[in-house]
Amino acid sequence: MQDPGVWDLGESAEPIGHAGALPAVITVDELAELLRVERKTAYAAVTRGEIPGVRRLGRCIRISRDAVIRWLDEGDARKRRRRRAA
């Protein structure tokens, strides 16, 4: 059994635990919690353009939860492909 909030980045890329309860559009604070990083780290990654699905509405930053999930899954898939090639 996996811990709540841990991602299953296998075939389905579906969140497990509390992450599935996140709305379709999340805040930077929710992104930080999802990625298990500090708030400052999440803001820096957004500013550098490293996080997909980011939209700015005036001074508000909103992020597509599904874009982040796909991004996490794609990163995991690339890592697996590199291991097979080695």
PyRosetta script that sets phi, psi and omega in degrees:
from pyrosetta import init, pose_from_sequence

init()
pose = pose_from_sequence("MQDPGVWDLGESAEPIGHAGALPAVITVDELAELLRVERKTAYAAVTRGEIPGVRRLGRCIRISRDAVIRWLDEGDARKRRRRRAA")
pose.set_psi(1, 134.0)
pose.set_omega(1, -178.3)
pose.set_phi(2, -88.9)
pose.set_psi(2, 158.0)
pose.set_omega(2, 177.7)
pose.set_phi(3, -70.1)
pose.set_psi(3, 148.2)
pose.set_omega(3, 175.5)
pose.set_phi(4, -59.9)
pose.set_psi(4, 140.9)
pose.set_omega(4, 178.1)
pose.set_phi(5, 86.3)
pose.set_psi(5, -2.1)
pose.set_omega(5, 178.9)
pose.set_phi(6, -87.8)
pose.set_psi(6, 140.0)
pose.set_omega(6, -176.9)
pose.set_phi(7, -88.9)
pose.set_psi(7, 138.8)
pose.set_omega(7, 170.3)
pose.set_phi(8, -97.5)
pose.set_psi(8, 99.0)
pose.set_omega(8, -175.2)
pose.set_phi(9, -96.0)
pose.set_psi(9, 30.5)
pose.set_omega(9, 176.6)
pose.set_phi(10, -81.2)
pose.set_psi(10, -132.5)
pose.set_omega(10, -175.7)
pose.set_phi(11, -62.6)
pose.set_psi(11, -42.9)
pose.set_omega(11, -169.2)
pose.set_phi(12, -91.8)
pose.set_psi(12, -23.1)
pose.set_omega(12, -176.2)
pose.set_phi(13, 54.3)
pose.set_psi(13, 35.2)
pose.set_omega(13, 178.7)
pose.set_phi(14, -92.5)
pose.set_psi(14, 139.5)
pose.set_omega(14, 177.9)
pose.set_phi(15, -72.0)
pose.set_psi(15, 150.5)
pose.set_omega(15, 177.2)
pose.set_phi(16, -115.3)
pose.set_psi(16, 139.9)
pose.set_omega(16, 176.4)
pose.set_phi(17, 80.0)
pose.set_psi(17, -143.5)
pose.set_omega(17, -171.4)
pose.set_phi(18, -64.5)
pose.set_psi(18, -24.9)
pose.set_omega(18, -177.3)
pose.set_phi(19, -62.0)
pose.set_psi(19, -30.3)
pose.set_omega(19, 178.3)
pose.set_phi(20, -68.4)
pose.set_psi(20, -18.9)
pose.set_omega(20, 179.8)
pose.set_phi(21, -85.2)
pose.set_psi(21, -5.8)
pose.set_omega(21, -179.9)
pose.set_phi(22, -67.9)
pose.set_psi(22, 145.1)
pose.set_omega(22, 176.4)
pose.set_phi(23, -68.9)
pose.set_psi(23, 167.3)
pose.set_omega(23, -178.6)
pose.set_phi(24, -62.5)
pose.set_psi(24, -29.6)
pose.set_omega(24, 178.3)
pose.set_phi(25, -118.6)
pose.set_psi(25, 124.7)
pose.set_omega(25, -175.1)
pose.set_phi(26, -116.9)
pose.set_psi(26, 163.0)
pose.set_omega(26, 177.1)
pose.set_phi(27, -90.8)
pose.set_psi(27, 172.1)
pose.set_omega(27, 177.3)
pose.set_phi(28, -65.7)
pose.set_psi(28, -35.7)
pose.set_omega(28, 177.2)
pose.set_phi(29, -62.6)
pose.set_psi(29, -41.7)
pose.set_omega(29, 177.7)
pose.set_phi(30, -67.9)
pose.set_psi(30, -36.7)
pose.set_omega(30, 175.3)
pose.set_phi(31, -60.3)
pose.set_psi(31, -45.9)
pose.set_omega(31, 179.7)
pose.set_phi(32, -59.6)
pose.set_psi(32, -42.7)
pose.set_omega(32, 178.4)
pose.set_phi(33, -65.0)
pose.set_psi(33, -43.1)
pose.set_omega(33, -179.9)
pose.set_phi(34, -61.5)
pose.set_psi(34, -43.3)
pose.set_omega(34, -178.8)
pose.set_phi(35, -84.9)
pose.set_psi(35, -6.7)
pose.set_omega(35, -178.7)
pose.set_phi(36, 57.2)
pose.set_psi(36, 49.2)
pose.set_omega(36, 175.6)
pose.set_phi(37, -128.3)
pose.set_psi(37, 167.7)
pose.set_omega(37, 176.7)
pose.set_phi(38, -67.7)
pose.set_psi(38, 152.6)
pose.set_omega(38, 178.4)
pose.set_phi(39, -54.4)
pose.set_psi(39, -44.2)
pose.set_omega(39, -179.3)
pose.set_phi(40, -61.0)
pose.set_psi(40, -38.9)
pose.set_omega(40, 178.8)
pose.set_phi(41, -65.8)
pose.set_psi(41, -41.5)
pose.set_omega(41, 178.4)
pose.set_phi(42, -63.9)
pose.set_psi(42, -45.1)
pose.set_omega(42, 177.9)
pose.set_phi(43, -61.0)
pose.set_psi(43, -41.3)
pose.set_omega(43, -179.9)
pose.set_phi(44, -63.7)
pose.set_psi(44, -42.2)
pose.set_omega(44, 179.5)
pose.set_phi(45, -64.5)
pose.set_psi(45, -39.5)
pose.set_omega(45, 177.0)
pose.set_phi(46, -63.7)
pose.set_psi(46, -45.7)
pose.set_omega(46, -179.2)
pose.set_phi(47, -61.7)
pose.set_psi(47, -38.0)
pose.set_omega(47, 179.7)
pose.set_phi(48, -78.6)
pose.set_psi(48, -4.4)
pose.set_omega(48, 179.1)
pose.set_phi(49, 79.0)
pose.set_psi(49, 20.5)
pose.set_omega(49, -177.6)
pose.set_phi(50, -83.3)
pose.set_psi(50, -16.8)
pose.set_omega(50, -176.5)
pose.set_phi(51, -102.9)
pose.set_psi(51, 125.7)
pose.set_omega(51, 178.9)
pose.set_phi(52, -78.7)
pose.set_psi(52, 159.0)
pose.set_omega(52, 174.2)
pose.set_phi(53, 76.3)
pose.set_psi(53, 21.3)
pose.set_omega(53, -178.2)
pose.set_phi(54, -87.5)
pose.set_psi(54, 134.5)
pose.set_omega(54, 175.3)
pose.set_phi(55, -132.1)
pose.set_psi(55, 137.6)
pose.set_omega(55, 176.4)
pose.set_phi(56, -105.6)
pose.set_psi(56, 129.6)
pose.set_omega(56, 177.0)
pose.set_phi(57, -120.3)
pose.set_psi(57, 94.3)
pose.set_omega(57, -172.2)
pose.set_phi(58, 64.9)
pose.set_psi(58, -121.6)
pose.set_omega(58, 178.4)
pose.set_phi(59, -93.5)
pose.set_psi(59, -2.8)
pose.set_omega(59, -179.2)
pose.set_phi(60, -88.8)
pose.set_psi(60, 141.5)
pose.set_omega(60, 175.4)
pose.set_phi(61, -113.6)
pose.set_psi(61, 128.7)
pose.set_omega(61, 176.3)
pose.set_phi(62, -128.5)
pose.set_psi(62, 147.6)
pose.set_omega(62, -173.4)
pose.set_phi(63, -130.7)
pose.set_psi(63, 138.6)
pose.set_omega(63, 176.3)
pose.set_phi(64, -74.3)
pose.set_psi(64, 117.3)
pose.set_omega(64, 178.3)
pose.set_phi(65, -57.4)
pose.set_psi(65, -43.8)
pose.set_omega(65, -177.3)
pose.set_phi(66, -65.2)
pose.set_psi(66, -36.5)
pose.set_omega(66, 177.7)
pose.set_phi(67, -64.0)
pose.set_psi(67, -39.4)
pose.set_omega(67, 179.1)
pose.set_phi(68, -68.0)
pose.set_psi(68, -40.8)
pose.set_omega(68, 178.7)
pose.set_phi(69, -62.1)
pose.set_psi(69, -44.9)
pose.set_omega(69, 178.0)
pose.set_phi(70, -62.2)
pose.set_psi(70, -42.0)
pose.set_omega(70, 179.8)
pose.set_phi(71, -60.3)
pose.set_psi(71, -44.1)
pose.set_omega(71, 178.0)
pose.set_phi(72, -63.9)
pose.set_psi(72, -42.3)
pose.set_omega(72, -179.5)
pose.set_phi(73, -66.0)
pose.set_psi(73, -43.2)
pose.set_omega(73, 179.5)
pose.set_phi(74, -63.6)
pose.set_psi(74, -38.4)
pose.set_omega(74, 177.9)
pose.set_phi(75, -63.2)
pose.set_psi(75, -40.0)
pose.set_omega(75, 178.6)
pose.set_phi(76, -67.5)
pose.set_psi(76, -39.9)
pose.set_omega(76, -179.9)
pose.set_phi(77, -65.8)
pose.set_psi(77, -41.3)
pose.set_omega(77, 178.3)
pose.set_phi(78, -61.4)
pose.set_psi(78, -41.0)
pose.set_omega(78, -179.9)
pose.set_phi(79, -62.3)
pose.set_psi(79, -42.5)
pose.set_omega(79, 179.2)
pose.set_phi(80, -64.7)
pose.set_psi(80, -40.4)
pose.set_omega(80, 179.9)
pose.set_phi(81, -64.9)
pose.set_psi(81, -40.2)
pose.set_omega(81, 179.4)
pose.set_phi(82, -63.2)
pose.set_psi(82, -39.7)
pose.set_omega(82, 179.9)
pose.set_phi(83, -64.0)
pose.set_psi(83, -40.2)
pose.set_omega(83, 179.7)
pose.set_phi(84, -66.5)
pose.set_psi(84, -36.4)
pose.set_omega(84, -177.6)
pose.set_phi(85, -72.0)
pose.set_psi(85, -25.8)
pose.set_omega(85, -176.4)
pose.set_phi(86, -75.3)
pose.dump_pdb("model.pdb")
